[in-house]
Amino acid sequence: MSRIKVDALQGTSGSDTAITLSGANATVGGTLSVTGVHTIGTNAVATSDGGAATTSIVQGLAKAWSRFNGTGTVAIDDSFNIASITDDSTGQYSLAISNDMANADYAKVTGGGAYAIQQTGDTASVADFHSYSSSPAYADYTDLQFVIHGDLA
């Protein structure tokens, strides 16, 4: 196996160092443009605006979301990591998660035209919720959304 050992890389069109290498670590001196599909590890972090703290990128991502029409023939308008929706009854819906969550302890943020939304009966693979009118009674609405945060299985 061949090895090339260098401390820094510099482009031929300038005098600034583009990449500095130190053991297994590399520092990019300018903008890193990436094309194609690239995988980041579960240890990837982002530095806060003030630079004093970091946060896990994987923990901060939405793991699933959906916007759907809850009236008439219930249909998903757009979604991510949602396989299907079931119209359980007036104002009652179950959304099947394509790639399961690690457990049923995930957080859901809901919204839309409903007066209130109750989140119930979740499993690692299904998110259930009910939409209410101001009565309160179950009611269908045309514009309902939710986002799931938590750990994927």
C-alpha positions in Angstrom: 0.0 0.0 0.0 1.3 3.4 -0.9 1.1 6.5 1.2 1.5 10.2 0.5 2.5 12.2 3.6 2.0 15.9 3.5 1.3 18.6 6.1 -0.7 20.9 3.8 -2.4 21.2 0.4 -2.4 24.3 -1.7 -4.0 25.0 -5.1 -1.8 25.9 -8.0 -3.7 29.2 -8.6 -3.0 30.8 -5.2 -0.7 31.0 -2.2 -3.2 30.1 0.6 -3.3 26.7 2.1 -6.5 24.9 1.3 -6.2 21.9 3.7 -3.9 21.5 6.7 -3.3 17.9 7.9 -2.3 16.8 11.4 -2.4 13.1 12.0 -6.0 11.9 11.3 -7.4 15.5 11.5 -7.8 18.0 8.6 -8.7 21.7 8.7 -10.2 23.3 5.6 -9.0 26.9 5.2 -11.9 28.1 3.0 -15.2 27.0 1.6 -15.6 23.2 1.2 -17.9 22.5 -1.8 -19.2 18.9 -1.8 -21.1 17.2 -4.6 -22.8 13.9 -4.7 -24.1 11.9 -1.7 -22.0 12.2 1.5 -22.7 10.5 4.8 -22.0 12.2 8.1 -21.5 10.2 11.3 -23.7 10.3 14.4 -21.0 12.4 16.0 -21.4 15.4 13.6 -21.9 18.7 15.4 -22.7 22.3 14.5 -21.2 25.2 16.3 -23.6 27.7 17.8 -24.0 31.2 16.3 -21.9 32.6 19.2 -19.4 29.8 18.9 -19.7 28.8 22.6 -21.6 25.6 22.2 -22.1 22.7 19.8 -25.2 20.7 19.1 -25.6 17.2 17.5 -26.8 17.5 13.9 -28.5 14.0 14.0 -30.5 14.9 17.2 -31.7 18.2 15.7 -33.1 16.8 12.5 -36.8 16.1 11.9 -37.2 12.3 11.6 -40.6 12.5 9.9 -43.1 15.1 8.9 -46.4 15.4 6.9 -48.9 17.8 5.7 -52.2 16.3 4.8 -55.9 17.0 4.0 -58.1 15.5 6.7 -61.4 16.1 4.9 -63.2 13.9 2.3 -60.8 11.4 1.0 -57.9 11.9 3.4 -54.7 12.4 1.5 -51.1 13.3 2.2 -50.1 16.5 0.4 -46.4 16.1 1.1 -44.3 14.1 3.6 -41.0 12.7 4.7 -40.6 9.2 6.2 -44.4 8.6 6.2 -45.6 5.5 4.4 -49.4 6.1 4.6 -52.2 7.7 6.4 -55.4 6.1 7.8 -58.6 7.9 8.4 -59.7 6.2 11.6 -62.9 8.3 12.0 -63.9 12.0 12.0 -60.9 14.0 13.2 -58.9 10.8 14.0 -55.8 9.8 12.0 -53.0 7.3 12.1 -49.8 7.9 10.1 -47.5 4.9 9.4 -43.8 5.8 9.8 -41.7 4.3 7.0 -38.5 3.9 9.1 -39.5 3.2 12.7 -38.6 5.3 15.6 -36.4 3.7 18.4 -39.4 3.7 20.8 -42.7 5.5 21.4 -41.1 8.3 23.4 -40.6 10.7 20.4 -41.9 14.3 20.3 -44.6 15.4 17.9 -45.2 19.0 16.9 -48.7 19.4 15.4 -50.5 22.3 13.7 -53.1 23.3 11.2 -56.7 24.5 11.1 -57.7 22.5 14.2 -58.7 24.2 17.4 -56.6 21.6 19.3 -54.8 18.4 18.5 -54.4 15.5 20.9 -51.6 13.1 20.4 -52.5 9.5 21.4 -51.6 5.9 21.1 -48.1 6.2 19.5 -45.9 3.3 18.7 -42.5 3.2 17.1 -44.1 2.8 13.7 -47.4 4.7 14.0 -48.2 8.3 15.0 -51.9 8.8 16.1 -53.6 12.1 16.7 -57.1 13.6 16.9 -58.2 17.1 15.7 -60.8 19.0 17.6 -63.2 21.9 16.8 -63.8 24.6 19.5 -66.9 22.6 20.7 -64.8 20.4 21.7 -65.6 17.6 19.3 -63.6 15.6 16.8 -63.5 17.4 13.4 -61.9 17.1 10.0 -59.7 19.9 8.7 -58.2 20.5 5.3 -54.7 21.5 6.4 -53.1 19.5 9.2 -49.3 19.1 9.8 -47.0 17.4 12.1 -43.3 16.9 12.7 -41.6 14.1 14.7 -38.3 14.5 16.6 -36.6 11.6 18.3 -34.4 8.7 17.7 -34.8 6.4 14.7 -34.5 2.7 15.3 
